[in-house]
């Protein structure tokens, strides 16, 4: 029986090549793109879930400041000690990344590594990262031991067993005590080398500690550690955070201050420490887009199937008259849909295989589509099964429900299967498409605004590099050497580049007229007198550093700092940073040194002549020559580190790399939705023209012009698109208004966006149905009247 169903289904597909092609193409494109989006969404939601106790693991966050001035930092090291005093806490581990470049000497060869961290000895008992070689209970054999990743061990030692071998790292010897598997791609942390936290603790104590704190387990002033907790089941995380805050206040002799909260470990990838959910929102939006694209593909199939039901009414009636039961007819049409879906799925798999490299490049991921992967089948199975159920059941029920005698006379059932239902589906389809187009225009406008916005300084043709310890002593000489180059316009020194202004932050400030109950967190950057002119920072009041000894007691602040301090006339006012007391001599206009998603925060510039970061402003055409000159100077000092530099505009572009990728992906998905919708519209237009062939012939014989006939055929479809536009516009406005809240600096959603989207959709609809309408209206009326 099923073989007969299959054979009949195949004959119907072959017999109606045009409609079969449209159905298969629409479904294949929808399935391919829907599956690729779902793979992306699955990857985003999978981060950090491979850990055995992921559901009970949390990251500890420290909240400093109040209200709009609040900032979220990593906690100080003693918080792990305090956490062990709380009964609800089962395990605690600390990790601290090593920011500096490490020069590794191995078998007479030099390697440079930046991807390293210090970790507590229970690192592999807390996380589910695999230790391939070594003792998981005691991974670090002593204070001068390290653990390498598989890739790092292969890079340094080739095929040799690295365990027990000695490495010289930054002129100190370390023994390789273990080899760990490379961290999974779905991990929020990725390190190639792990050092024992005790090694950092020894360094800290040897350097004299931090004021009265002589060990890292006492140092409550350095907020530079990642602290992770594993809690007992059903623990109230807010209560644990409150307990940790109170213990911290007791040790700081405070009644209030830094507040600690716990963030679910599995949320770290999509939710920022400050609670902002921009990445999570985008992932949810993409999930909705995937569902919408699959629904649009389903609507195409349902529309064409129900629209052509009249043409199959007599076939169904004859089958019923000769004894076919409704159940058999239902199964027949389900088999037809399943066959069509099988062909569409195979074509979709081919499209995915072809597009996956392009898709990975566009999305910045390394997704793999392999049918041997059970996770892939979960996504594919959900997409195909859901789409098949949505699109096949109703047409099968409709076609199998025809009454034989009415169908033979050309009268089929009314109700839900009538033209109004198909129009509803078309409107629904284009509501999604119009909404995606409006969203695409808004996202594109916001990204363009980010690229073009005046940040308050000049970032063009500026590159920076950091001096090593030996070169640091000669920073002024290096600056003068670079300044002599013809392609160099200016050279300035700083502690941090402009894009890393947030690198040093403190709340240890005081100022004239300060309320004892208030505090201010400021980002500090030590600079020389050339820094502000080089970047063309605008001064709102006062003056720049003069470059003399008196500047050691001078401060320049931005307008955000002045507002938080509540100073009306800040020039000459007393200001203290850490132990340095001085006066404010200048105020810069606010400048965006961070992402436009954040408001400008207080910045304080202090003066220093010997600095580690060299900032070079070049001529428009001389950037390459200036970089070569800087490299030559670097090499002349015989540094063991390679010469690394970054251009300032590239640093700022990197801040929005994820947003730019999101915008490109959204453009692509909107285009796919429109294409699929237009395929369905084209199929319906073709069917309508086929049904109205005789009517068009009669009207033309009676004197109707081609323009009149084309308008008659096309106006219904245009009206449906207009209705979809009216419905989609407010929905898109609400969605995009919500999305724009992620940016402190954003565009408005003007009326012209909706006008442009409406014009685009009407134009697309006219082009889609216009060809078929003109072709039908231009046909010979004699042939039209003879048409069956």
Secondary structure, 3 states (H helix, E strand, C coil): CHHHHHHHHHHHHHHCHHHHHHHHHHHHHHHHHHHHHHHHHHHHHCCCCCCCCHHHEEEEEEEECCHHHCEEEECCCCHHHHHCCCCCEEEEEEEEEECCCEEEEECCEEEEECCEEEECCCHHHHCCCCEEECCCCCCCCCCCEEEEEHHHHHHHHCCCCCCCCEEEECCEEEEEEEEECCCCCCCCCCCCEEEEHHHHHHHHHHCCCECCECCCCCCCCCCCCEEEEEECCCCCHHHHHHHHHHHHHHHCCCCCCCEEEEEEHHHCCCCCCCCCCHHHHHHHHHHHHHHHHHHHHHHHHHHHHHHCCHHHHHHHHHHHHCCCCHHHHHHHHHHHHHHHHHHHHHHHHHHHHHHHHHHHHHHCCCCCCCCCCHHHHHHHHHHHHHHHHHHHHHHHHHHHCCCHHHHHCCCCCCCCCCHHHHHHHHHHHHHHHHHHHHHHHHHHHHHHHHHHCCCCCCCCCEEEEECCHHHHCCHHHHHHHHHCCCCEEEEEEECCCHHHHHHCEECCEEECCCCCCCCCCEEEEEECCCHHHHHCCCEEEECCCCCCHHHHHEEEEEHHHHHHHCCCCCCCCEEEECCEEEEEEEEECCCCCCCCCCCCCCEEEEECCCCCEEEEEECCCCHHHHHHHHHHHHHHCCCCCCCCCEEHHHHHHHHCHHHHHHHHHHHHHHHHHHHHHHHHHHHHHHHHHHHCHHHHHHHHHCCCCHHHHHHHHHHHHHHHHHHHHHHHHHHHHHHHHHHHCCCCCCCCCCHHHHHHHHHHHHHHHHHHHHHHHHHHHCCCHHHHHHCC
